[in-house]
Amino acid sequence: MNKEILIIQEAAEYLRISVTTLRRYAYERRVTHYKLKGRIIFRKADLEKFLDTRKIESFEEFKGKNIL
C-alpha cells in the first residue's frame, strides 16, 4: 500500500533518518508537519519538497546555468 499520510516512524524511515532527528526538525519547523489528536503526521508530498530544498546540484547541472 502506497501511503500519502505517514506517522513519524514511517516518515523517518522514508527519509532514512532517526525519529529523534525528525522530531527535532518538526520542532524547529524545518519540515512541514501536522498534529492530529496529539500525534505528529506528515504528508509524503511535503517530505519530498523538504528533500528537494536540500538538493545539491551535480557539476553538469551547475555548469549548465549561465550565472555570469
mmCIF file of the N, C-alpha and C atoms, coordinates in Angstrom:
data_MODEL
# 
_entry.id   MODEL 
# 
loop_
_atom_site.group_PDB 
_atom_site.id 
_atom_site.type_symbol 
_atom_site.label_atom_id 
_atom_site.label_alt_id 
_atom_site.label_comp_id 
_atom_site.label_asym_id 
_atom_site.label_entity_id 
_atom_site.label_seq_id 
_atom_site.pdbx_PDB_ins_code 
_atom_site.Cartn_x 
_atom_site.Cartn_y 
_atom_site.Cartn_z 
_atom_site.occupancy 
_atom_site.B_iso_or_equiv 
_atom_site.pdbx_formal_charge 
_atom_site.auth_seq_id 
_atom_site.auth_comp_id 
_atom_site.auth_asym_id 
_atom_site.auth_atom_id 
_atom_site.pdbx_PDB_model_num 
ATOM 1   N N  . MET A 1 1  ? 0.845  -1.189 0.000   1.00 0.00 ? 1  MET A N  1 
ATOM 2   C CA . MET A 1 1  ? 0.000  0.000  0.000   1.00 0.00 ? 1  MET A CA 1 
ATOM 3   C C  . MET A 1 1  ? 0.887  1.248  0.000   1.00 0.00 ? 1  MET A C  1 
ATOM 4   N N  . ASN A 1 2  ? 0.608  2.173  -0.884  1.00 0.00 ? 2  ASN A N  1 
ATOM 5   C CA . ASN A 1 2  ? 1.362  3.410  -1.006  1.00 0.00 ? 2  ASN A CA 1 
ATOM 6   C C  . ASN A 1 2  ? 0.652  4.494  -0.202  1.00 0.00 ? 2  ASN A C  1 
ATOM 7   N N  . LYS A 1 3  ? 1.153  4.792  0.987   1.00 0.00 ? 3  LYS A N  1 
ATOM 8   C CA . LYS A 1 3  ? 0.526  5.759  1.876   1.00 0.00 ? 3  LYS A CA 1 
ATOM 9   C C  . LYS A 1 3  ? 0.920  7.183  1.510   1.00 0.00 ? 3  LYS A C  1 
ATOM 10  N N  . GLU A 1 4  ? -0.012 8.090  1.640   1.00 0.00 ? 4  GLU A N  1 
ATOM 11  C CA . GLU A 1 4  ? 0.258  9.506  1.425   1.00 0.00 ? 4  GLU A CA 1 
ATOM 12  C C  . GLU A 1 4  ? 0.435  10.239 2.754   1.00 0.00 ? 4  GLU A C  1 
ATOM 13  N N  . ILE A 1 5  ? -0.141 9.679  3.829   1.00 0.00 ? 5  ILE A N  1 
ATOM 14  C CA . ILE A 1 5  ? -0.011 10.245 5.161   1.00 0.00 ? 5  ILE A CA 1 
ATOM 15  C C  . ILE A 1 5  ? 0.811  9.276  5.990   1.00 0.00 ? 5  ILE A C  1 
ATOM 16  N N  . LEU A 1 6  ? 1.866  9.799  6.632   1.00 0.00 ? 6  LEU A N  1 
ATOM 17  C CA . LEU A 1 6  ? 2.783  8.951  7.379   1.00 0.00 ? 6  LEU A CA 1 
ATOM 18  C C  . LEU A 1 6  ? 2.871  9.389  8.835   1.00 0.00 ? 6  LEU A C  1 
ATOM 19  N N  . ILE A 1 7  ? 2.915  8.421  9.749   1.00 0.00 ? 7  ILE A N  1 
ATOM 20  C CA . ILE A 1 7  ? 3.207  8.744  11.137  1.00 0.00 ? 7  ILE A CA 1 
ATOM 21  C C  . ILE A 1 7  ? 4.707  8.976  11.243  1.00 0.00 ? 7  ILE A C  1 
ATOM 22  N N  . ILE A 1 8  ? 5.145  9.486  12.366  1.00 0.00 ? 8  ILE A N  1 
ATOM 23  C CA . ILE A 1 8  ? 6.540  9.923  12.477  1.00 0.00 ? 8  ILE A CA 1 
ATOM 24  C C  . ILE A 1 8  ? 7.534  8.790  12.225  1.00 0.00 ? 8  ILE A C  1 
ATOM 25  N N  . GLN A 1 9  ? 7.236  7.598  12.691  1.00 0.00 ? 9  GLN A N  1 
ATOM 26  C CA . GLN A 1 9  ? 8.159  6.480  12.471  1.00 0.00 ? 9  GLN A CA 1 
ATOM 27  C C  . GLN A 1 9  ? 8.282  6.159  10.981  1.00 0.00 ? 9  GLN A C  1 
ATOM 28  N N  . GLU A 1 10 ? 7.155  6.178  10.276  1.00 0.00 ? 10 GLU A N  1 
ATOM 29  C CA . GLU A 1 10 ? 7.170  5.908  8.837   1.00 0.00 ? 10 GLU A CA 1 
ATOM 30  C C  . GLU A 1 10 ? 7.890  7.016  8.072   1.00 0.00 ? 10 GLU A C  1 
ATOM 31  N N  . ALA A 1 11 ? 7.658  8.260  8.483   1.00 0.00 ? 11 ALA A N  1 
ATOM 32  C CA . ALA A 1 11 ? 8.296  9.400  7.816   1.00 0.00 ? 11 ALA A CA 1 
ATOM 33  C C  . ALA A 1 11 ? 9.808  9.365  8.017   1.00 0.00 ? 11 ALA A C  1 
ATOM 34  N N  . ALA A 1 12 ? 10.242 9.031  9.222   1.00 0.00 ? 12 ALA A N  1 
ATOM 35  C CA . ALA A 1 12 ? 11.678 8.940  9.496   1.00 0.00 ? 12 ALA A CA 1 
ATOM 36  C C  . ALA A 1 12 ? 12.298 7.829  8.656   1.00 0.00 ? 12 ALA A C  1 
ATOM 37  N N  . GLU A 1 13 ? 11.611 6.726  8.552   1.00 0.00 ? 13 GLU A N  1 
ATOM 38  C CA . GLU A 1 13 ? 12.107 5.624  7.722   1.00 0.00 ? 13 GLU A CA 1 
ATOM 39  C C  . GLU A 1 13 ? 12.168 6.041  6.257   1.00 0.00 ? 13 GLU A C  1 
ATOM 40  N N  . TYR A 1 14 ? 11.156 6.749  5.795   1.00 0.00 ? 14 TYR A N  1 
ATOM 41  C CA . TYR A 1 14 ? 11.111 7.227  4.407   1.00 0.00 ? 14 TYR A CA 1 
ATOM 42  C C  . TYR A 1 14 ? 12.306 8.134  4.109   1.00 0.00 ? 14 TYR A C  1 
ATOM 43  N N  . LEU A 1 15 ? 12.644 9.020  5.071   1.00 0.00 ? 15 LEU A N  1 
ATOM 44  C CA . LEU A 1 15 ? 13.774 9.944  4.897   1.00 0.00 ? 15 LEU A CA 1 
ATOM 45  C C  . LEU A 1 15 ? 15.107 9.310  5.271   1.00 0.00 ? 15 LEU A C  1 
ATOM 46  N N  . ARG A 1 16 ? 15.048 8.136  5.879   1.00 0.00 ? 16 ARG A N  1 
ATOM 47  C CA . ARG A 1 16 ? 16.239 7.419  6.339   1.00 0.00 ? 16 ARG A CA 1 
ATOM 48  C C  . ARG A 1 16 ? 17.013 8.219  7.376   1.00 0.00 ? 16 ARG A C  1 
ATOM 49  N N  . ILE A 1 17 ? 16.252 8.787  8.317   1.00 0.00 ? 17 ILE A N  1 
ATOM 50  C CA . ILE A 1 17 ? 16.834 9.486  9.460   1.00 0.00 ? 17 ILE A CA 1 
ATOM 51  C C  . ILE A 1 17 ? 16.171 8.936  10.719  1.00 0.00 ? 17 ILE A C  1 
ATOM 52  N N  . SER A 1 18 ? 16.704 9.283  11.870  1.00 0.00 ? 18 SER A N  1 
ATOM 53  C CA . SER A 1 18 ? 16.126 8.792  13.118  1.00 0.00 ? 18 SER A CA 1 
ATOM 54  C C  . SER A 1 18 ? 14.857 9.565  13.453  1.00 0.00 ? 18 SER A C  1 
ATOM 55  N N  . VAL A 1 19 ? 14.024 8.937  14.252  1.00 0.00 ? 19 VAL A N  1 
ATOM 56  C CA . VAL A 1 19 ? 12.801 9.591  14.723  1.00 0.00 ? 19 VAL A CA 1 
ATOM 57  C C  . VAL A 1 19 ? 13.169 10.832 15.532  1.00 0.00 ? 19 VAL A C  1 
ATOM 58  N N  . THR A 1 20 ? 14.230 10.744 16.327  1.00 0.00 ? 20 THR A N  1 
ATOM 59  C CA . THR A 1 20 ? 14.673 11.893 17.132  1.00 0.00 ? 20 THR A CA 1 
ATOM 60  C C  . THR A 1 20 ? 15.040 13.073 16.247  1.00 0.00 ? 20 THR A C  1 
ATOM 61  N N  . THR A 1 21 ? 15.760 12.818 15.171  1.00 0.00 ? 21 THR A N  1 
ATOM 62  C CA . THR A 1 21 ? 16.132 13.893 14.243  1.00 0.00 ? 21 THR A CA 1 
ATOM 63  C C  . THR A 1 21 ? 14.891 14.498 13.599  1.00 0.00 ? 21 THR A C  1 
ATOM 64  N N  . LEU A 1 22 ? 13.963 13.666 13.190  1.00 0.00 ? 22 LEU A N  1 
ATOM 65  C CA . LEU A 1 22 ? 12.741 14.174 12.555  1.00 0.00 ? 22 LEU A CA 1 
ATOM 66  C C  . LEU A 1 22 ? 11.905 14.967 13.548  1.00 0.00 ? 22 LEU A C  1 
ATOM 67  N N  . ARG A 1 23 ? 11.836 14.516 14.790  1.00 0.00 ? 23 ARG A N  1 
ATOM 68  C CA . ARG A 1 23 ? 11.124 15.298 15.821  1.00 0.00 ? 23 ARG A CA 1 
ATOM 69  C C  . ARG A 1 23 ? 11.774 16.678 15.985  1.00 0.00 ? 23 ARG A C  1 
ATOM 70  N N  . ARG A 1 24 ? 13.105 16.714 15.988  1.00 0.00 ? 24 ARG A N  1 
ATOM 71  C CA . ARG A 1 24 ? 13.811 17.987 16.112  1.00 0.00 ? 24 ARG A CA 1 
ATOM 72  C C  . ARG A 1 24 ? 13.514 18.885 14.916  1.00 0.00 ? 24 ARG A C  1 
ATOM 73  N N  . TYR A 1 25 ? 13.537 18.327 13.709  1.00 0.00 ? 25 TYR A N  1 
ATOM 74  C CA . TYR A 1 25 ? 13.207 19.108 12.512  1.00 0.00 ? 25 TYR A CA 1 
ATOM 75  C C  . TYR A 1 25 ? 11.791 19.668 12.601  1.00 0.00 ? 25 TYR A C  1 
ATOM 76  N N  . ALA A 1 26 ? 10.863 18.865 13.093  1.00 0.00 ? 26 ALA A N  1 
ATOM 77  C CA . ALA A 1 26 ? 9.476  19.331 13.239  1.00 0.00 ? 26 ALA A CA 1 
ATOM 78  C C  . ALA A 1 26 ? 9.401  20.441 14.287  1.00 0.00 ? 26 ALA A C  1 
ATOM 79  N N  . TYR A 1 27 ? 10.063 20.239 15.425  1.00 0.00 ? 27 TYR A N  1 
ATOM 80  C CA . TYR A 1 27 ? 10.076 21.240 16.497  1.00 0.00 ? 27 TYR A CA 1 
ATOM 81  C C  . TYR A 1 27 ? 10.668 22.553 15.998  1.00 0.00 ? 27 TYR A C  1 
ATOM 82  N N  . GLU A 1 28 ? 11.725 22.475 15.212  1.00 0.00 ? 28 GLU A N  1 
ATOM 83  C CA . GLU A 1 28 ? 12.389 23.666 14.677  1.00 0.00 ? 28 GLU A CA 1 
ATOM 84  C C  . GLU A 1 28 ? 11.696 24.201 13.425  1.00 0.00 ? 28 GLU A C  1 
ATOM 85  N N  . ARG A 1 29 ? 10.615 23.544 13.025  1.00 0.00 ? 29 ARG A N  1 
ATOM 86  C CA . ARG A 1 29 ? 9.814  23.912 11.847  1.00 0.00 ? 29 ARG A CA 1 
ATOM 87  C C  . ARG A 1 29 ? 10.625 23.878 10.556  1.00 0.00 ? 29 ARG A C  1 
ATOM 88  N N  . ARG A 1 30 ? 11.550 22.933 10.471  1.00 0.00 ? 30 ARG A N  1 
ATOM 89  C CA . ARG A 1 30 ? 12.315 22.742 9.239   1.00 0.00 ? 30 ARG A CA 1 
ATOM 90  C C  . ARG A 1 30 ? 11.521 21.931 8.227   1.00 0.00 ? 30 ARG A C  1 
ATOM 91  N N  . VAL A 1 31 ? 10.610 21.099 8.712   1.00 0.00 ? 31 VAL A N  1 
ATOM 92  C CA . VAL A 1 31 ? 9.816  20.235 7.847   1.00 0.00 ? 31 VAL A CA 1 
ATOM 93  C C  . VAL A 1 31 ? 8.337  20.457 8.177   1.00 0.00 ? 31 VAL A C  1 
ATOM 94  N N  . THR A 1 32 ? 7.527  20.528 7.131   1.00 0.00 ? 32 THR A N  1 
ATOM 95  C CA . THR A 1 32 ? 6.092  20.715 7.316   1.00 0.00 ? 32 THR A CA 1 
ATOM 96  C C  . THR A 1 32 ? 5.495  19.460 7.943   1.00 0.00 ? 32 THR A C  1 
ATOM 97  N N  . HIS A 1 33 ? 4.684  19.679 8.962   1.00 0.00 ? 33 HIS A N  1 
ATOM 98  C CA . HIS A 1 33 ? 4.037  18.566 9.649   1.00 0.00 ? 33 HIS A CA 1 
ATOM 99  C C  . HIS A 1 33 ? 2.677  19.016 10.164  1.00 0.00 ? 33 HIS A C  1 
ATOM 100 N N  . TYR A 1 34 ? 1.922  18.063 10.650  1.00 0.00 ? 34 TYR A N  1 
ATOM 101 C CA . TYR A 1 34 ? 0.577  18.319 11.151  1.00 0.00 ? 34 TYR A CA 1 
ATOM 102 C C  . TYR A 1 34 ? 0.423  17.613 12.484  1.00 0.00 ? 34 TYR A C  1 
ATOM 103 N N  . LYS A 1 35 ? -0.437 18.146 13.330  1.00 0.00 ? 35 LYS A N  1 
ATOM 104 C CA . LYS A 1 35 ? -0.760 17.483 14.585  1.00 0.00 ? 35 LYS A CA 1 
ATOM 105 C C  . LYS A 1 35 ? -2.224 17.073 14.527  1.00 0.00 ? 35 LYS A C  1 
ATOM 106 N N  . LEU A 1 36 ? -2.437 15.824 14.814  1.00 0.00 ? 36 LEU A N  1 
ATOM 107 C CA . LEU A 1 36 ? -3.791 15.280 14.797  1.00 0.00 ? 36 LEU A CA 1 
ATOM 108 C C  . LEU A 1 36 ? -3.954 14.422 16.040  1.00 0.00 ? 36 LEU A C  1 
ATOM 109 N N  . LYS A 1 37 ? -4.820 14.878 16.932  1.00 0.00 ? 37 LYS A N  1 
ATOM 110 C CA . LYS A 1 37 ? -5.057 14.172 18.196  1.00 0.00 ? 37 LYS A CA 1 
ATOM 111 C C  . LYS A 1 37 ? -3.757 13.920 18.950  1.00 0.00 ? 37 LYS A C  1 
ATOM 112 N N  . GLY A 1 38 ? -2.883 14.924 18.969  1.00 0.00 ? 38 GLY A N  1 
ATOM 113 C CA . GLY A 1 38 ? -1.645 14.833 19.711  1.00 0.00 ? 38 GLY A CA 1 
ATOM 114 C C  . GLY A 1 38 ? -0.519 14.084 19.018  1.00 0.00 ? 38 GLY A C  1 
ATOM 115 N N  . ARG A 1 39 ? -0.772 13.583 17.812  1.00 0.00 ? 39 ARG A N  1 
ATOM 116 C CA . ARG A 1 39 ? 0.252  12.845 17.062  1.00 0.00 ? 39 ARG A CA 1 
ATOM 117 C C  . ARG A 1 39 ? 0.787  13.716 15.932  1.00 0.00 ? 39 ARG A C  1 
ATOM 118 N N  . ILE A 1 40 ? 2.064  13.599 15.674  1.00 0.00 ? 40 ILE A N  1 
ATOM 119 C CA . ILE A 1 40 ? 2.682  14.307 14.562  1.00 0.00 ? 40 ILE A CA 1 
ATOM 120 C C  . ILE A 1 40 ? 2.565  13.413 13.332  1.00 0.00 ? 40 ILE A C  1 
ATOM 121 N N  . ILE A 1 41 ? 2.025  13.978 12.254  1.00 0.00 ? 41 ILE A N  1 
ATOM 122 C CA . ILE A 1 41 ? 1.918  13.236 10.996  1.00 0.00 ? 41 ILE A CA 1 
ATOM 123 C C  . ILE A 1 41 ? 2.499  14.085 9.866   1.00 0.00 ? 41 ILE A C  1 
ATOM 124 N N  . PHE A 1 42 ? 2.802  13.417 8.775   1.00 0.00 ? 42 PHE A N  1 
ATOM 125 C CA . PHE A 1 42 ? 3.439  14.074 7.634   1.00 0.00 ? 42 PHE A CA 1 
ATOM 126 C C  . PHE A 1 42 ? 2.769  13.637 6.351   1.00 0.00 ? 42 PHE A C  1 
ATOM 127 N N  . ARG A 1 43 ? 2.699  14.556 5.388   1.00 0.00 ? 43 ARG A N  1 
ATOM 128 C CA . ARG A 1 43 ? 2.270  14.201 4.034   1.00 0.00 ? 43 ARG A CA 1 
ATOM 129 C C  . ARG A 1 43 ? 3.521  13.860 3.239   1.00 0.00 ? 43 ARG A C  1 
ATOM 130 N N  . LYS A 1 44 ? 3.453  12.799 2.482   1.00 0.00 ? 44 LYS A N  1 
ATOM 131 C CA . LYS A 1 44 ? 4.612  12.369 1.699   1.00 0.00 ? 44 LYS A CA 1 
ATOM 132 C C  . LYS A 1 44 ? 5.057  13.478 0.737   1.00 0.00 ? 44 LYS A C  1 
ATOM 133 N N  . ALA A 1 45 ? 4.106  14.205 0.163   1.00 0.00 ? 45 ALA A N  1 
ATOM 134 C CA . ALA A 1 45 ? 4.436  15.300 -0.756  1.00 0.00 ? 45 ALA A CA 1 
ATOM 135 C C  . ALA A 1 45 ? 5.265  16.376 -0.052  1.00 0.00 ? 45 ALA A C  1 
ATOM 136 N N  . ASP A 1 46 ? 4.960  16.659 1.217   1.00 0.00 ? 46 ASP A N  1 
ATOM 137 C CA . ASP A 1 46 ? 5.724  17.645 1.975   1.00 0.00 ? 46 ASP A CA 1 
ATOM 138 C C  . ASP A 1 46 ? 7.142  17.153 2.249   1.00 0.00 ? 46 ASP A C  1 
ATOM 139 N N  . LEU A 1 47 ? 7.285  15.864 2.498   1.00 0.00 ? 47 LEU A N  1 
ATOM 140 C CA . LEU A 1 47 ? 8.616  15.297 2.723   1.00 0.00 ? 47 LEU A CA 1 
ATOM 141 C C  . LEU A 1 47 ? 9.452  15.364 1.449   1.00 0.00 ? 47 LEU A C  1 
ATOM 142 N N  . GLU A 1 48 ? 8.813  15.157 0.311   1.00 0.00 ? 48 GLU A N  1 
ATOM 143 C CA . GLU A 1 48 ? 9.530  15.253 -0.964  1.00 0.00 ? 48 GLU A CA 1 
ATOM 144 C C  . GLU A 1 48 ? 9.966  16.688 -1.227  1.00 0.00 ? 48 GLU A C  1 
ATOM 145 N N  . LYS A 1 49 ? 9.129  17.665 -0.881  1.00 0.00 ? 49 LYS A N  1 
ATOM 146 C CA . LYS A 1 49 ? 9.515  19.077 -1.011  1.00 0.00 ? 49 LYS A CA 1 
ATOM 147 C C  . LYS A 1 49 ? 10.686 19.390 -0.086  1.00 0.00 ? 49 LYS A C  1 
ATOM 148 N N  . PHE A 1 50 ? 10.633 18.848 1.133   1.00 0.00 ? 50 PHE A N  1 
ATOM 149 C CA . PHE A 1 50 ? 11.719 19.028 2.096   1.00 0.00 ? 50 PHE A CA 1 
ATOM 150 C C  . PHE A 1 50 ? 13.030 18.519 1.500   1.00 0.00 ? 50 PHE A C  1 
ATOM 151 N N  . LEU A 1 51 ? 12.995 17.365 0.875   1.00 0.00 ? 51 LEU A N  1 
ATOM 152 C CA . LEU A 1 51 ? 14.199 16.812 0.245   1.00 0.00 ? 51 LEU A CA 1 
ATOM 153 C C  . LEU A 1 51 ? 14.671 17.685 -0.910  1.00 0.00 ? 51 LEU A C  1 
ATOM 154 N N  . ASP A 1 52 ? 13.730 18.167 -1.711  1.00 0.00 ? 52 ASP A N  1 
ATOM 155 C CA . ASP A 1 52 ? 14.090 18.997 -2.862  1.00 0.00 ? 52 ASP A CA 1 
ATOM 156 C C  . ASP A 1 52 ? 14.818 20.274 -2.447  1.00 0.00 ? 52 ASP A C  1 
ATOM 157 N N  . THR A 1 53 ? 14.481 20.821 -1.286  1.00 0.00 ? 53 THR A N  1 
ATOM 158 C CA . THR A 1 53 ? 15.134 22.058 -0.841  1.00 0.00 ? 53 THR A CA 1 
ATOM 159 C C  . THR A 1 53 ? 16.567 21.801 -0.401  1.00 0.00 ? 53 THR A C  1 
ATOM 160 N N  . ARG A 1 54 ? 16.941 20.553 -0.238  1.00 0.00 ? 54 ARG A N  1 
ATOM 161 C CA . ARG A 1 54 ? 18.294 20.205 0.177   1.00 0.00 ? 54 ARG A CA 1 
ATOM 162 C C  . ARG A 1 54 ? 19.115 19.601 -0.956  1.00 0.00 ? 54 ARG A C  1 
ATOM 163 N N  . LYS A 1 55 ? 18.623 19.775 -2.159  1.00 0.00 ? 55 LYS A N  1 
ATOM 164 C CA . LYS A 1 55 ? 19.290 19.218 -3.331  1.00 0.00 ? 55 LYS A CA 1 
ATOM 165 C C  . LYS A 1 55 ? 20.606 19.938 -3.587  1.00 0.00 ? 55 LYS A C  1 
ATOM 166 N N  . ILE A 1 56 ? 21.625 19.164 -3.840  1.00 0.00 ? 56 ILE A N  1 
ATOM 167 C CA . ILE A 1 56 ? 22.925 19.705 -4.239  1.00 0.00 ? 56 ILE A CA 1 
ATOM 168 C C  . ILE A 1 56 ? 23.127 19.313 -5.698  1.00 0.00 ? 56 ILE A C  1 
ATOM 169 N N  . GLU A 1 57 ? 23.225 20.301 -6.552  1.00 0.00 ? 57 GLU A N  1 
ATOM 170 C CA . GLU A 1 57 ? 23.309 20.047 -7.983  1.00 0.00 ? 57 GLU A CA 1 
ATOM 171 C C  . GLU A 1 57 ? 24.620 19.375 -8.351  1.00 0.00 ? 57 GLU A C  1 
ATOM 172 N N  . SER A 1 58 ? 24.549 18.553 -9.370  1.00 0.00 ? 58 SER A N  1 
ATOM 173 C CA . SER A 1 58 ? 25.774 17.967 -9.916  1.00 0.00 ? 58 SER A CA 1 
ATOM 174 C C  . SER A 1 58 ? 26.539 19.061 -10.656 1.00 0.00 ? 58 SER A C  1 
ATOM 175 N N  . PHE A 1 59 ? 27.786 18.801 -10.934 1.00 0.00 ? 59 PHE A N  1 
ATOM 176 C CA . PHE A 1 59 ? 28.601 19.775 -11.654 1.00 0.00 ? 59 PHE A CA 1 
ATOM 177 C C  . PHE A 1 59 ? 27.974 20.092 -13.009 1.00 0.00 ? 59 PHE A C  1 
ATOM 178 N N  . GLU A 1 60 ? 27.462 19.082 -13.684 1.00 0.00 ? 60 GLU A N  1 
ATOM 179 C CA . GLU A 1 60 ? 26.854 19.288 -15.009 1.00 0.00 ? 60 GLU A CA 1 
ATOM 180 C C  . GLU A 1 60 ? 25.620 20.183 -14.919 1.00 0.00 ? 60 GLU A C  1 
ATOM 181 N N  . GLU A 1 61 ? 24.792 19.997 -13.893 1.00 0.00 ? 61 GLU A N  1 
ATOM 182 C CA . GLU A 1 61 ? 23.617 20.862 -13.712 1.00 0.00 ? 61 GLU A CA 1 
ATOM 183 C C  . GLU A 1 61 ? 24.049 22.299 -13.440 1.00 0.00 ? 61 GLU A C  1 
ATOM 184 N N  . PHE A 1 62 ? 25.046 22.440 -12.572 1.00 0.00 ? 62 PHE A N  1 
ATOM 185 C CA . PHE A 1 62 ? 25.526 23.760 -12.201 1.00 0.00 ? 62 PHE A CA 1 
ATOM 186 C C  . PHE A 1 62 ? 26.180 24.450 -13.400 1.00 0.00 ? 62 PHE A C  1 
ATOM 187 N N  . LYS A 1 63 ? 26.976 23.707 -14.136 1.00 0.00 ? 63 LYS A N  1 
ATOM 188 C CA . LYS A 1 63 ? 27.691 24.245 -15.295 1.00 0.00 ? 63 LYS A CA 1 
ATOM 189 C C  . LYS A 1 63 ? 26.714 24.702 -16.376 1.00 0.00 ? 63 LYS A C  1 
ATOM 190 N N  . GLY A 1 64 ? 25.580 24.031 -16.482 1.00 0.00 ? 64 GLY A N  1 
ATOM 191 C CA . GLY A 1 64 ? 24.594 24.361 -17.498 1.00 0.00 ? 64 GLY A CA 1 
ATOM 192 C C  . GLY A 1 64 ? 23.888 25.684 -17.269 1.00 0.00 ? 64 GLY A C  1 
ATOM 193 N N  . LYS A 1 65 ? 23.995 26.239 -16.064 1.00 0.00 ? 65 LYS A N  1 
ATOM 194 C CA . LYS A 1 65 ? 23.368 27.533 -15.766 1.00 0.00 ? 65 LYS A CA 1 
ATOM 195 C C  . LYS A 1 65 ? 24.321 28.645 -16.165 1.00 0.00 ? 65 LYS A C  1 
ATOM 196 N N  . ASN A 1 66 ? 23.787 29.652 -16.808 1.00 0.00 ? 66 ASN A N  1 
ATOM 197 C CA . ASN A 1 66 ? 24.588 30.823 -17.187 1.00 0.00 ? 66 ASN A CA 1 
ATOM 198 C C  . ASN A 1 66 ? 24.453 31.866 -16.100 1.00 0.00 ? 66 ASN A C  1 
ATOM 199 N N  . ILE A 1 67 ? 25.241 31.722 -15.040 1.00 0.00 ? 67 ILE A N  1 
ATOM 200 C CA . ILE A 1 67 ? 25.150 32.618 -13.898 1.00 0.00 ? 67 ILE A CA 1 
ATOM 201 C C  . ILE A 1 67 ? 25.877 33.923 -14.165 1.00 0.00 ? 67 ILE A C  1 
ATOM 202 N N  . LEU A 1 68 ? 27.013 33.866 -14.799 1.00 0.00 ? 68 LEU A N  1 
ATOM 203 C CA . LEU A 1 68 ? 27.812 35.072 -15.025 1.00 0.00 ? 68 LEU A CA 1 
ATOM 204 C C  . LEU A 1 68 ? 27.401 35.795 -16.275 1.00 0.00 ? 68 LEU A C  1 
# 
